[in-house]
């Protein structure tokens, strides 16, 4: 039971490519792998702890005002994450700019609180949050891997395509500039969904 | 002139969907037919026109350094203040619409609560804050224009997307791409088309 909470969101019930949640703030941070990793971890922390808090409070909150309570809990957690990033990884925090704040409205967090944490025990909800955060981070890293590799020839800021291949150095290769633009992130997600659903036929529509 | 510039920029060049991916969740989920897309777009635009200026005033008079009390910088609270304004405003609009126009309420009913968590709205307020810091928005009127422009940009995007998806129903799409897969690829292609505007200098 507990293990399933962690492993299910990684592929079969992945928040991004199966539930189609949390795309909003995710794609813009995938130009490079480092911000993608930081963003994925931040979302994981916020999802896990908001699930934990809301699940602990679930019996005391009237359902009419639950949305606003959820938003306050999530916003407080995001402020903590934002201050932490500003203090320890300032350059990444600058790159992420408004997208850290947008974790508040990331549908994965609200979605998991509504769909899972409000009806389950705190520890299970916590694991569910970790699992969904990991599923989200995995997709971000896959997208960022392709965009950084083809867009700037690097992985985690390390040059992997040999310098001598570039046209500037008398070679035959040049980076694909289009990879750095927003539309390519969408197309890569589309392709990931395509491959994923070809492998898991029961996820296909109709 | 600068205000007009801001308006056109926020619709076409800095389009919420194609340039920043804001509001993608509801954009993909609710773009299956044009009618509901128009309804959601209208609601989002309305809430944005209201909340961006409200948050602008809060930012200017409460949150900014030295705004409320000399020597106090409350800007770390901006996330929580902005989202509280948006959530309570959405709730308020829902109640007013329910009271005075039940027909409109029935049309928008399901979308209104969703709007509180639409990233485009919070994104609008956060970008407004950045633009204030950068000097691109200097008064409350410009923040109204910015909210309107961003909302309209989102509206255009979702209506166009819904129209394309209605047509795409008749085409033969590989089984694994049906639904969200093709929606992402279409959005990507539309985004490439919108990149034309980024060359325009205003």
HADDOCK unambig.tbl for C-alpha pairs under 7 A between the chains (distance, minus, plus):
assign (segid A and resid 20 and name CA) (segid B and resid 25 and name CA) 6.73 0.50 0.50
assign (segid A and resid 21 and name CA) (segid B and resid 25 and name CA) 5.81 0.50 0.50
assign (segid A and resid 22 and name CA) (segid B and resid 25 and name CA) 6.54 0.50 0.50
assign (segid A and resid 23 and name CA) (segid B and resid 24 and name CA) 5.92 0.50 0.50
assign (segid A and resid 23 and name CA) (segid B and resid 25 and name CA) 6.18 0.50 0.50
assign (segid A and resid 24 and name CA) (segid B and resid 21 and name CA) 5.29 0.50 0.50
assign (segid A and resid 24 and name CA) (segid B and resid 22 and name CA) 4.93 0.50 0.50
assign (segid A and resid 24 and name CA) (segid B and resid 23 and name CA) 5.50 0.50 0.50
assign (segid A and resid 24 and name CA) (segid B and resid 24 and name CA) 4.83 0.50 0.50
assign (segid A and resid 24 and name CA) (segid B and resid 25 and name CA) 6.29 0.50 0.50
assign (segid A and resid 24 and name CA) (segid B and resid 119 and name CA) 6.50 0.50 0.50
assign (segid A and resid 25 and name CA) (segid B and resid 21 and name CA) 6.86 0.50 0.50
assign (segid A and resid 25 and name CA) (segid B and resid 22 and name CA) 6.78 0.50 0.50
assign (segid A and resid 27 and name CA) (segid B and resid 21 and name CA) 6.86 0.50 0.50
assign (segid A and resid 28 and name CA) (segid B and resid 20 and name CA) 6.40 0.50 0.50
assign (segid A and resid 28 and name CA) (segid B and resid 21 and name CA) 6.85 0.50 0.50
assign (segid A and resid 68 and name CA) (segid B and resid 87 and name CA) 6.58 0.50 0.50
assign (segid A and resid 72 and name CA) (segid B and resid 80 and name CA) 6.64 0.50 0.50
assign (segid A and resid 75 and name CA) (segid B and resid 79 and name CA) 6.41 0.50 0.50
assign (segid A and resid 75 and name CA) (segid B and resid 80 and name CA) 5.33 0.50 0.50
assign (segid A and resid 76 and name CA) (segid B and resid 80 and name CA) 6.79 0.50 0.50
assign (segid A and resid 98 and name CA) (segid B and resid 126 and name CA) 6.25 0.50 0.50
assign (segid A and resid 101 and name CA) (segid B and resid 79 and name CA) 6.28 0.50 0.50
assign (segid A and resid 102 and name CA) (segid B and resid 119 and name CA) 6.44 0.50 0.50
assign (segid A and resid 102 and name CA) (segid B and resid 122 and name CA) 6.97 0.50 0.50
assign (segid A and resid 102 and name CA) (segid B and resid 123 and name CA) 6.67 0.50 0.50
assign (segid A and resid 105 and name CA) (segid B and resid 117 and name CA) 4.88 0.50 0.50
assign (segid A and resid 105 and name CA) (segid B and resid 118 and name CA) 6.38 0.50 0.50
assign (segid A and resid 105 and name CA) (segid B and resid 119 and name CA) 5.37 0.50 0.50
assign (segid A and resid 182 and name CA) (segid B and resid 19 and name CA) 6.18 0.50 0.50
assign (segid A and resid 183 and name CA) (segid B and resid 188 and name CA) 4.24 0.50 0.50
assign (segid A and resid 183 and name CA) (segid B and resid 189 and name CA) 6.75 0.50 0.50
assign (segid A and resid 183 and name CA) (segid B and resid 191 and name CA) 5.19 0.50 0.50
assign (segid A and resid 183 and name CA) (segid B and resid 192 and name CA) 5.92 0.50 0.50
assign (segid A and resid 184 and name CA) (segid B and resid 188 and name CA) 6.32 0.50 0.50
assign (segid A and resid 186 and name CA) (segid B and resid 184 and name CA) 5.40 0.50 0.50
assign (segid A and resid 186 and name CA) (segid B and resid 185 and name CA) 6.21 0.50 0.50
assign (segid A and resid 186 and name CA) (segid B and resid 187 and name CA) 6.88 0.50 0.50
assign (segid A and resid 186 and name CA) (segid B and resid 188 and name CA) 5.09 0.50 0.50
assign (segid A and resid 187 and name CA) (segid B and resid 184 and name CA) 6.12 0.50 0.50
assign (segid A and resid 187 and name CA) (segid B and resid 185 and name CA) 4.71 0.50 0.50
assign (segid A and resid 187 and name CA) (segid B and resid 188 and name CA) 5.37 0.50 0.50
assign (segid A and resid 189 and name CA) (segid B and resid 184 and name CA) 6.83 0.50 0.50
assign (segid A and resid 190 and name CA) (segid B and resid 181 and name CA) 4.54 0.50 0.50
assign (segid A and resid 190 and name CA) (segid B and resid 182 and name CA) 6.41 0.50 0.50
assign (segid A and resid 190 and name CA) (segid B and resid 184 and name CA) 5.08 0.50 0.50
assign (segid A and resid 190 and name CA) (segid B and resid 185 and name CA) 5.35 0.50 0.50
assign (segid A and resid 193 and name CA) (segid B and resid 181 and name CA) 5.52 0.50 0.50
assign (segid A and resid 194 and name CA) (segid B and resid 176 and name CA) 5.35 0.50 0.50
assign (segid A and resid 194 and name CA) (segid B and resid 177 and name CA) 5.11 0.50 0.50
assign (segid A and resid 194 and name CA) (segid B and resid 181 and name CA) 6.04 0.50 0.50
assign (segid A and resid 197 and name CA) (segid B and resid 176 and name CA) 5.06 0.50 0.50
assign (segid A and resid 198 and name CA) (segid B and resid 176 and name CA) 5.32 0.50 0.50
assign (segid A and resid 204 and name CA) (segid B and resid 175 and name CA) 6.42 0.50 0.50
assign (segid A and resid 204 and name CA) (segid B and resid 176 and name CA) 5.44 0.50 0.50
assign (segid A and resid 205 and name CA) (segid B and resid 178 and name CA) 6.14 0.50 0.50
assign (segid A and resid 205 and name CA) (segid B and resid 179 and name CA) 6.66 0.50 0.50
